Amino acid sequence: MADFEHDEAEEVDIFTDEEGNEYYVHRYVDVGNKKYAILVYIDDSEEYDESAEECGCGDESCECDDDCEVEIARVETMADGEQAFVFIDPEDPEYDKVCEAYEKLMDSEPYEA
């Protein structure tokens, strides 16, 4: 697996889970002495709801779908030196801590379009 430092110039890291689902690593976040990956699901299908493309408002009363599938995984170093992702359940308090750290990180960085 590639180096775990985030750099805008790096190639995109792709992760495939046991079920064959592919994710790209959006960002790495440090919380305490642990490293986490924000993983975004890669959907290969060309099928999507055209109303979601047109609207994208995120308003719950609207029937558009503005969600993307994001997972949080803890980066673990195995005994052989290889690194692996351990998915964190959204109900786990660890998940909330990572979300807070990610939000602070994103708030502190300037937005580049």
C-alpha positions in Angstrom: 0.0 0.0 0.0 1.2 3.6 -0.7 2.6 6.0 1.9 0.0 7.2 4.3 0.9 10.9 4.2 -1.7 13.0 2.3 -0.3 15.0 -0.6 -2.4 16.6 -3.3 0.1 15.5 -6.0 0.0 11.8 -5.1 -1.9 9.2 -7.1 -5.2 8.2 -5.6 -5.0 5.2 -3.3 -7.7 2.5 -4.1 -8.8 0.0 -1.5 -10.9 -3.1 -2.3 -12.6 -4.8 0.6 -13.3 -8.5 1.0 -16.6 -8.2 -0.9 -15.0 -6.6 -3.9 -16.2 -3.1 -3.2 -13.8 -0.4 -4.2 -13.0 2.8 -2.3 -10.6 5.6 -2.8 -8.8 7.2 0.1 -10.1 10.8 0.3 -8.0 11.8 3.3 -6.0 10.4 6.2 -6.8 11.8 9.7 -4.7 11.4 12.9 -6.6 11.1 16.2 -4.4 10.6 19.1 -1.8 8.1 18.2 -4.0 6.3 15.6 -4.4 7.0 11.9 -7.7 6.8 10.1 -8.7 6.8 6.4 -11.8 8.5 5.0 -12.8 6.1 2.3 -15.3 7.0 -0.5 -17.2 4.3 -2.2 -16.5 4.0 -6.0 -19.7 3.2 -7.9 -19.0 1.9 -11.3 -22.6 1.9 -12.4 -23.7 4.5 -14.9 -27.2 4.3 -13.6 -28.3 7.2 -11.4 -31.3 9.3 -10.6 -31.4 12.2 -13.0 -33.3 14.3 -10.4 -30.4 13.9 -8.1 -28.1 15.3 -10.7 -30.4 18.3 -11.4 -31.1 19.2 -7.7 -28.4 18.0 -5.3 -29.8 20.3 -2.7 -29.4 18.0 0.3 -32.9 19.1 1.6 -34.5 16.1 3.3 -37.9 17.1 2.2 -36.7 17.0 -1.4 -36.7 13.6 -3.1 -33.2 14.0 -4.5 -30.4 11.8 -3.3 -27.3 13.9 -2.4 -25.5 11.3 -0.3 -22.3 9.6 -1.1 -21.1 6.5 0.6 -18.2 7.2 3.0 -16.6 4.8 5.4 -14.0 5.4 8.1 -11.3 2.8 8.7 -8.5 2.7 11.2 -5.1 2.0 9.6 -3.5 -0.9 11.4 0.1 -2.2 10.9 0.2 -6.0 10.8 3.0 -8.2 12.3 4.5 -8.5 8.8 4.7 -4.7 8.4 1.8 -4.6 5.9 -0.9 -2.0 6.6 -4.7 -2.9 6.6 -7.9 -1.0 7.0 -10.3 -1.9 9.9 -13.7 -0.4 9.2 -15.3 1.5 12.1 -19.0 1.1 12.8 -20.9 4.4 12.6 -22.4 3.6 16.0 -19.0 3.3 17.6 -17.9 6.4 19.6 -14.5 6.2 17.8 -16.4 7.0 14.6 -17.7 10.3 16.1 -14.2 11.3 17.2 -12.8 10.8 13.7 -15.6 12.8 12.2 -14.9 15.7 14.6 -11.2 15.6 13.8 -12.0 15.5 10.0 -14.3 18.4 10.3 -11.7 20.5 12.2 -9.1 19.6 9.6 -11.3 20.6 6.7 -12.3 23.9 8.4 -8.6 24.7 9.0 -7.6 24.2 5.4 -8.3 26.7 2.6 -10.7 25.6 0.0 -9.2 25.2 -3.5 -11.5 24.8 -6.5 
